Structures are given as C-alpha cells and as structure tokens.
Amino acid sequence: MGEVLAERSAVGPMRIEFIFDTVCPWCFVGKRRLERALARRPGIAAEVVWRPFLLNPDMPEDGISRATYLERKFGGPARVARMLGSLADAGRAEGIDFDFEAITRTPNSLHSHRLVRFAGHYGLAAATVESILRAYFEQGQDIGSGDVLLRIGTSVGLPVKETMAFLSSGEARGDVFMENAHTHRLSINGVPCFVFDGSYGIAGAQDPDILVRMIDLVTEGRLEAPLSRGPMAPLSTPLKEGI
C-alpha cells in the first residue's frame, strides 16, 4: 500500500484510525475490543480517529427492508441465522446485546457518518459512535432517519439547533464519500480495520490480545526510530465482511 491515511508521528498520542461502518455489527465488536486493548495499556496516550467506510454506497436514501437486504446479500434464512448467531455470541462476550429481530430496515449509513464528523467538532465523536451503534444494533432504530440522528446527537450533548441545521444540510456528504474512496484506494475492502500511527494496519474484529501486540509494536517503533516514517504495512489478516 503506497498511501497512508495519516502520517506517522513519534510526538504526541498514538493515532489509531478505526475504519468502520455504522451498519457493521463486527465493527461494534471491534470497537469494544479496541477499548479493552487500550485499557490494558493505560500508560499509552492514544487518539482514536473515526474513519467512514460505506459497505453499501448505493443504498437508497431511505434504506431497504432488512429481510430483503439479508436475502440479497447472504442467501437463504438458514445461512443468515447461523451468521447472526455467531455475532450474538461475540457480542455477548463484549457486553453488546444485539437485537437483530428489532431491526426492520437496513439504512443508508451516510448521514450517521456525517453526524460523527459533526460531533468531532465538539469532542463528542466517540460518544456519538457508541450511541449510534447501540441505537441500531440493540434497539433497532433507523439510523438513516434525521429525527433519530438528531435524538442521538442531542443525547450525547450536541447543541439542538446546530445539529438540526447540520443534518438538514448537505454538509460533509462529500467528505464522507471522499474518505470512503480514499480508503478503497488503500485496498481496504471491508471493515473493521485498524491503522496504527499511519504505519501498521490490521483488519477484522481482532481479539484484544492481538490489538495489544499491535500497540506494543508501534510503541517500540516510536522508541527505536522516532524520526522515521513509512507506508502502512500490509494488512495482516483477511477482512471480516460487515452485514
């Protein structure tokens, strides 16, 4: 991979770019596992940057029926049931109460990513990501709806008038599409994906042990070669496909 998402820096907090889609359940699992990994390295200052990835870039603006979406993408109900069962097990281990039956529509995730970008201006991106994922996967809310996103935004502390105006505008649409295209140019074709200090990438909802090893590897590299910079290392594992 010749490009990097962000330049490596030996100064300041470790930059961890979390590439995800808000409709990807494995991304929810991966987010929790990253949090567990960081908790095991309390002496490491880290900045998590939330990068959008659109699993369904051609999704209609108002989404489609969840049943139709799953049937088209994954085939018969038996296969879908097996996948959701595995996800539910993984979620329980991370304190996630997936309620797939509550989800009636697969939404267009563009506007939820826009909200995350907007929340970043207020230092509330992480809280917004968590609230969006919980609203969709644990409560079955339509996170493609402006009204739902407004409630989510204000619940984490975003100003009502400004959030309403932002969601009603077309602001940041182009930014999300541009970042999504840039990520694909890096040969990242699925999520979640983690990029550490712009130098090392790893794909899939990895176990905390593996993420801790990545954090340690980057920390050692900072100490040994603080002024060096290079392209992101190839992804070390196959990508998990989001659903």
N, C-alpha and C positions, 0 to 999 in steps of 0.2 A: 504494500500500500504506500504510494508515494506521497499522499496528502496526510495532514494531521488535522484533527478537529481544533486543537488549541496547542500553542507552543508549550513545550516542557519548561518548567522553571524550578530552580532549586531554592528560590526565595519565596517565602510565604507558604500558605497552606497547600497541601497536596490537592490537586484538582482532579476530581472524579466526575467524568461525564457519564451520566446514566441515560442511555438511549432507549426510549420506550414508547409504547402507545397506550393510551388510557383505556383501550378496549382489550388489552392483552392481559389475561389472568396470570401468565407466567411472569409478567413484569411486576405485578403486585407481590408475588412470591419473591422475586429477585430483589425488590426494594427492601423487603423485610430482612432478607438475608444479608444485604449490604449493611443495614443498620446494625445487625448482630455482629458482623465482622468489625465494624468501626468501634463498637462498644468494647471489643477485645483489645483494641489499641488506643486507649484513652489518651496516651501521650502524643498521638498523631493529630495535628490540626488538618482537617480536610474540608474542602468546599465541594459540595455536590452541585453539579450543573445539570439541569433537566433538558435533554435534547429531544425534540419531537421526531417521531417516526410514524408514518401513516401506513398501516397494514392494508388499508382499503382506500386508496386515494380516489377511486372512482365511485365511492359510496354516495348514493343520493343525499341531498342536503338533510332530509328528514329521516334518513336511515331506512332500514327494511325490517321485516318480520324476523325475529330471532330464529324461529324454526326454519324459515326459508333460507336464511343465511347459513345455518349449520348444515342443512341438507345439501346445499350447493357446494360448500367448501369441503365437507368431510364425508359425505355419503350418508349411508343409512343410519337409523337411530341406534343400532347396536354399537357401532363404532363410536358415535358421539357419546353414548352413555359410558363407555369404557374410558374415554379421554376425560370426561368431566369427573368421573370417579377418582381417577388418578390426581386430578387437580384439586379436588376436595380434600384428599388425604394430605397433599403437600401444603395446602392452605392451613389446615388444622394445626400442622406442626409449626406454623409461623404465626399462629393466632389470628388467622383470617377465616371468617365464617362465610365462605362462598355460598350464595343462594342463587344458583343458576336458574331455578324454576321461576324466580321472581323477575327475571329479565325477559321482557316480551319483544324488545326491539334491539337490533344492533345499530347503534347510532353512527353518524358521521363524527369522527373524533376531532376534526379540525378546530372547532370552537373551544373545546376543552383545552387543547394545547394553547390556543390564543389566551385563554384565561390564565394559564400557568405563566406565560410570558408577562402578562399584565401584573400578576401578583408578585413577580420578581422585583418590580419597581418598588414594592412596599416591604421587601424582605419576607414575603409570605408564600414563596413558590413551593417550598417543601410541604407546608401545611395544606396548600391547595391541592397538590398532587395526592396526598393521603386522603383528603376529603372526597376528591373526585373518584378515586378508586373504590373507596368504601361505599359511596353512594351508588355506584354502578354495580359492583360485584356482591355487596352484602345487602343492598336494599332494592336493587332492580330499577333504580331511577334512570330516566332518559338523559344522559349527559350530553346529548346533542341539542337539548332544549335550552333556549336562552333563559327561560324562567328558572329552570333547575340550576343552571350555572350561576345565575345571579344569587340564588339562595345559598349555594355552596360558597361563593365568593364572600358574601357578607357574613356568613357563619364563621369564617376564619379571620375576619377583621378588615376586609376590604371596604372602602367607602361606597355607600349605596349609589349615590348619583354618578360618581365617576365610573363605577363598574357597569352600571346600566348603560351609560353613554358609550363605553368601550364595546360592550357586547353588541350594541345596536349598530355599531360602525363596521367598516371593513378593515379596521386597523389590525395589523400583524398577520393578516392572511398570507400575504406574500412572504413574510419572514418564515412562517411555518413551512410553506411549500419549498422555499429556498433551502432551509436546513434539511428537510426531508430529501431533497435531490442531492445535496452535498453528501449526506450520509450514504446514499446508494452509490455514489461515485467512489466511496471508500470500500466498496464490495461488502458492505453490511446489508444483508438482505432479510434480516429478521431480528426479533428482539425477545428479551432484553439483551443489551450489550453494555459493557463497562469499558471505559477508556481512562487509564490512569496517567495523569500528567502528560497527556498527549503522546505517550510513548508506548504503552502496552495496552492491548485490547484483549478482552475475553468475552465470549458470547455465552448466552444461556443463563438460566436461573441457578447459578453456581452455589454450592454449599458454602457456608461461612468459612470453613477451613481453607478452601481454595482462594477465596477473596482475601483472607488474611495473608496468605502467602504472596498474593499479588501486591498487597500494601507493603509488605516487608521487602519485596523485590525492588519496588520503586524507591522506598526509603533508603535501601542500601545503595542504589544507583545515585541518589542525590548526594550521599556522603562521599562516594568514591569518585564521581565525576560531576561536580556541581555546575560546571560551565558547559557541559556537552549537551547537544540536542540532536535528535534524530527522528526519523519517521516512526509511526506507530508500528509495533511489532505485529506480525500476522496473528489473526485470531486463533486461539489455541484449541478451541473445541467447536463442534458443529453448533449451529444456531437452533434454538427451540422456536417453533413456529407459533406465533400468538393466535388466539382464536377470539 
